[in-house]
Amino acid sequence: MTAPPTCPAHGPGPDLAALVGRRLTGVVASWYSYEGERAAAPVVVWLRDDRGGCTFVGTGGDWCLIVADDHPHPDVDLGEWGRLDVRDAPRDTPFAPHLGHPVLATRQEHAPHTGRTALELDFPGGTVRCESWDGDLRLTGTGVPR
């Protein structure tokens, strides 16, 4: 069996099988804002679990989907280019219905030159898909696990 492509800039990331069985206890997100206007979608998310772990999900400059063991950082002032605000994710994100529930399975998609492009997490009540979409993080959810 051939190993999936690895992002040249960010490496393979953590073993996602380790997420199976962990309960999602919180979601923290970072939004880009400029001149007081906050983007509709977060640029990155951190998934907290019941074992004290925290999984970062974001996109790279090469349009890969970065998944890493990492904790949220403080807000970042970007000067004239705006800021990154880090907050608990609101209840309308695709992960919200799954708080307190275990991850049942994970799946990844890869592209030959960029590595990981998508990650799906199955929960008892549905699936959340994280993907790099034209270089932006896109989160979508379905009601029934695949």
N, C-alpha and C positions, 0 to 999 in steps of 0.2 A: 504494500500500500504506500502510495506517495504522500509525503507530508504536504499539508496545504501551504500555499505561498505565504511567505513571511514578509511583513512590511520592512523594506530596507532601512527606513529611518527609526522605526519604533520596536522592531523585533516581534516575536510571537505573542507577547503578553502572557498573562497567567493561564494556568490550566483551568478552563471553564467548567470542567466536570466537578471541580471542588465547590462550585456554587449549588449543585444539586443537593437538596435537603436543607439548605439554609433558608431561614425565614426572612423575608424582607421587612425590616423594622422602620426604615425611613428613606426618604429620597431628598437630596439636596441638589440644587441646580444653580447654574450661573447664567445670567442673562447679560447681553450687551445692551448698554443704553448710551444714547447720544443726545445731548441737549435736552435732557429730561424725558426723552421718549425711550421706553423699553421695548426691545424686540419681542415679538409674540412668542417665539419659541426659545428655549434655553440653548446655549451653545455647548454646554457639557452637563452631565449629571453624575452624581455619586450615589451609589446604592449601598445603604447600610444594612447589615444583617445581624442576626441574633447571636453570632459567634464573635462579634466585635470587628468583623471585617468591613471594608469599605472598597467598593469597586468603582473606578472611574470609567466613564464612557464618553468619548468625544471624538472629534475628527481631526485628522492631521492635514498639513498643507499639501500632502500628496493625495488627498481624498480618501485615505484609508480610515477605517474605524479603529480608534485606539481604545483598548481595554487594558486597564492596569490596576494593580492594588495601590490605591492612593487615597488620601483623605482630603476633604475640601480645604481650600485656601481662603484667606480673608479677601474682602473686596479689593479690586485692583483699580487704581486711578490711572487712566491712560492719557491724562492731560488733554490736549486739544482733540484727541481722537475718541473721547468718551470714557466709559468705565465698564467694569465687569462687576455686577452685584451678585453676591452669593447668598442664597436664602433657602429655607426649606421649600420644597416644591409645593405648589398649590394642589388642592384636591381634585383639580380637573385634568391632571396629567394621566397618561395611560397607565402609570404604575400605581396610582392611588387605590384602585379597587383591590389590589393585590397585597396591600400592607397587612402584615401579620400572617401571610401565607407562604408556604415553602416553594422554592423553585423545584419543579418536577423534571425539567430537561432543558438543555441548551443546544442550539444549533448555530452554525456560522456559515457565512458565504464569503468566498475569496475571489479576487481578481488576480490575474497573472502578474501584473507589475506593481500593484499597490498593496497586496496582502488582504487582510480582512476588510470587507465592505458592509457586512451586516451581522447582527447577533439577534437571535430570538431566544426569549426566556419564556418557558411554559410554567404557568401557575395553575392551581386547581380550577380557577374561574376563567382562564383565558391565556392569551399569549401577548407579550409585548415585543415589538420589533424595533430595534435600534439600528439605524443605517446612516451611512454617509451618502447624502443626496446632493450631488453637485458641490461637494465640499462642506455642506451644512449638516448638522445632526438632525435627523428626523425620527420622531418616536410615534409609533402607531400601536394600537391595541385591538385585539379581537376578543369576543366573548367566550369562545370555546377553544381549548388547547388544540393544536394541530396534531 
